[in-house]
Amino acid sequence: MSQLLALLSELKHNGAVVLPECITKDELVKMQRIFQSQLERPAFNSWTGYAQTDRKRLMVEQLLTLDPHFCQLPLMPLINSLIVEYLGKDVCLQEAKGWQSLPFKDNFHPLHRDEWYCTEYYQSKSIPRSLKLACYLDDVESGAFAFVAGSHRHQYQGQVGELHHQKTEDYELTRVIGKAGTLFLFDPECLHQQSYPNLTARNALFYHFFSPSVVLSNNFTQWGRFQRLLIESSFLSGLNHQQLAFLGCSRQPCNDIPDIQHFLSLTKPLNIAVRSLNEAHFLFEKIKARFFGR
């Protein structure tokens, strides 16, 4: 209990906290191997793989469909208790993704607060809170997660997203440097960024927790940044009601239809290109079977 209270106090004061070692070597190796397999090719047609939504990141979505270890990580008692104590009992997992950060030298993603809730709706209301759980899958020395301690304790409304990026040099940053398996929680209302330069590619996991009642930003839902959480059903075997609820299985169904705007102007040519490629592949296989008997 004393450890939980100490970590919770640091999280509330600083906006981020590094957690004690929770992952075994065997668990880490399994997660590293499975995650790396998703980086071998882009997600395309029936392929699973990575998506690229900005210059320097290869995104792997839907971690809870890949391996049970990704599902078990947020359910660890210490992690679960910290998140519930910080956000309340109605909180649940809403996103589970990871990405490979490619090497870069420039400050391509400056200090920011995440844009995930609808700022117009909450203009005269209390800012909704969320937490993110991060896990390094590689040793991280350069390109570490960096944050401005205490910057989540502010009174500004709606200063999130690209319009409110801050100059890195104006703040004192705390960097989370650590070995593979390092875990930390942070409040995305805290000013944060990936520090630069990033000298080597590195893989990391990110889980996002918030209440299902929060009204989300259109930019969050319409630009390919938010994916409804999917879970492989066999990974849920043996979980109790509280654990299932924490993974979001007790949420009310969503009836809204996502209106993705990412690459909207390319929708028609991309459809034509993909269908043409499929037709060409079908024709090639037909010719090969006719002349080579296979």
N, C-alpha and C positions, 0 to 999 in steps of 0.2 A: 504493500500500500504506500509506503514512504517513497519508493521509486516512482510509482505512478504519479503521486502528488508533486514530486520534484520535477518530473518531465512536463507535467501539465502546467506548472507554474512558469517554467521556461518558455513553453510554447505560447502561453498567453502574453508573456512579457515581450518576447523577441519576435514572435510571429513564425518561428521555425525552431525545430529541435531535432538533433541527431539521436537516433534510438540505439539502445544496446544491441549487440549482435544477436540476431534471431534466426538466421538461416544457416543450416548445416552445409558443409562442403559439398556433399552429394546432391542436395537440393539445388544449390547454386549452379553446379555443373550441368544439371538437367535443364534448368531454366536457360542457361547460356546457350546450350546446344539447340534447344527448340527455337529460341528467339532468333539465333543466327540463321537457322534454316529458312526463316521467313524473309531474310534479306538477300536470298540468292536470286530472286527475280521479282519484278513488279507484279502487283495484283492486276490480272487482266483476264477478261472473259471468265473461264472457269478456274483459272489459277488463283491460289491464295499467295500472298506475298506482301510487299510493302507498297505504300502510296507516298507520293511526294507532293506536299502541299506548300512547301517553301523551299528556298534555295539550298539550305544546308541540313535538311533533315529527311531521313527516310522513315516514314511512319508505319508502325505495325499496329493495326487495330484489333480489337476484340480478343484480348489476351485470354479471357476465360473460356475460349473455345479451343485453346491450343494444348493445355496440359493441366492436370489437377493442381500442380504446385502454384500456378498463377492464381488459382481460385483460393487456395489455402492461405496465401500470404496475408491478405487483409483480415482474415479471421483469427489470426494469432491473438491470444487474450490481451496482451499489453496494448497492441495496436488498436484493437476493437474498443477497449476501455477508454483510451485516450481520445479517440474520435467521438465516441458517444458523450463523454464528459465535456468536450469542447463544443459540440454542435447540438446535443440533445438526442432524445431517444428516437425521434422520427427520422433521423438521418439514415441514408443508405448509399451504397455504391452506385454511381451513375455512369462512370466511364472507366475503362481499363485498357490502356494503350501503352505503347513504348515507342522509342525511336532511336535510330542511330544518328548521332550528330557527326557530320562530316567535318574534316579540318577546315578552319577558317582563321583569318587574321583580323578581320574588320569587326566592328561592333554592329553586326547585322540585325541584332534583336535587342534593342536598348532596354534600359530599366522600364518596367511597366507593371501595371496591375491587370490581371486577367479580365477580359470582357466576357462574362458568361451569364450574368443576370440582366434583366431588362432595366436599364437605368431610368427610362421614362416612367415606368410603373413605380419604381422605388424612389422617385425624386423627393417625395415628401414623407417617406417611410424609412424605417431603419434599414441599413444595408444588410442584405442577407449574407450569411457566412458559409464558407465551405472549407474543406481541407483537402490537400493533396498528399498522398503517400508516394514517395520516390524511392527507387531502389537502383543503385548502380550495378550493372552487370559486368563492368570492367573497372580496373583500377583507374582512378581519376585524380590527376594532378593539375593538368591544364584544362580549360573549358569547364571548370566546376560550376555547379549551381551557386549563385551569389544573391544575397538579399541585404536589404537595409533594415537592420534590427529595429523593431518597434514601429515601423512605418505602417503597419496595419491598424494602429491605434490612432485614427484620424477622424475628422468630422466632415470630410469632403464628400459630396454626393456625385456619383457618376463619373469620376475621373479615372476611367478605365479604357483600355484598348489603345490603338495606335495614335489617336489624337492627343493622348496625354503621356506619351513617352517622356522620360526624364533623362537629363544628361548624367551619364555615369560618373563623370569627374566631379560632380557637385555633391556626391555622397560618399560616406565611408561604408564599404561593402564587407560583409562577412562571407567567406567562401567555404563551401562544404567540400573539403578534399577528403578522399577516403578510398579504401580498397574495394574490390568487387564484393558485393553483398552489403555495402553500407546502406542503411535505411534512414530516412528522415521524413518528418511531417512538416508542411508549411501551409500557412494561410495565404491564398493567392491574392488577397487584398493587400498583402505586404509587397512593397516594391522589390522586384526580383528580375533576374536575367541569367543567361548562361554567360559566364565570364569569357573574355577573349584575351589572347588568341587561344584557339583550340588546336593543339598540335597533332593530335591523333584522333581517329574515329573512335567513338565510344557509344556503348549501348546503355540505355536506362529505361526503367519502367515507371509509369505514372498512373496512379489511381485517384479518381476524383470523387469526393463524397459531399453530398448536400441533400437537403430536404426535398422530397418530391413536390412540395407545394410551391417551390420557388418558380416565379415567372422568368423564363429564359430570354436572353437577348436574341433578336433575329439574326444578328451577325454570327452568333454562336451556332445557331441551328442551320443557317442557310449557306454557309461557305465551306462546307465539308469539314468543319472543326469538331462537330458533335455527332457521334454515332450512337444510336440506341444500343444499350448493353445487351449482348448475346452471351449465353452460357451453355456449354455442353451439358445436357441434362444428367449424364452419368456422373459428372463431377459433384452433383448435389447429394449423392447417395450418403446416408448416414448423418446428414446435417440436421440440427434441431431447428425448431421454429424461429428462435432468435437469430440464428446464423443465416437462415434462409431470408428472413426479413432484412438483415444487414446487407445481403447481396442484392436486394431490390425485388425479391420475389413476392412481396406483399403489396407492391405498388398498384394503383389503379391503372387499367389499360390506357394507353395513349391513343386518341382517335385522330389527332392531327396528322396531316400528310406533309412530310418534309419537302420544302421547295428549294432544292439545292441550286445555288447560283454560280458555283465554282465552274469555270470554263463553259458557261451557258452558251456563249456564241459559237462554241465548237461542237455542240451537241449533234447537229445534223451531219457535218462532215465526219465526225468520229463514228457515228452509227454506220454511215456508208462504208468507211474504211474497215471497220470490224466485220461487217457482213460480207464485204468483198474478200477479206482474208479468209473467212470461214468457207466461202464458196470455192476459193482457189485451193484451199487445203483438201476439201472434199473431192474436187476434180483431180488433184494430184494423186490421191489415194485410189481413186477409181481407175486411172490410167495405170498406176503401178500394179494393181491387182489384175488388170487385163493382160499386161505384157509379161509380168513376172510371177503371176499366180499367187500373190500374197498381198 
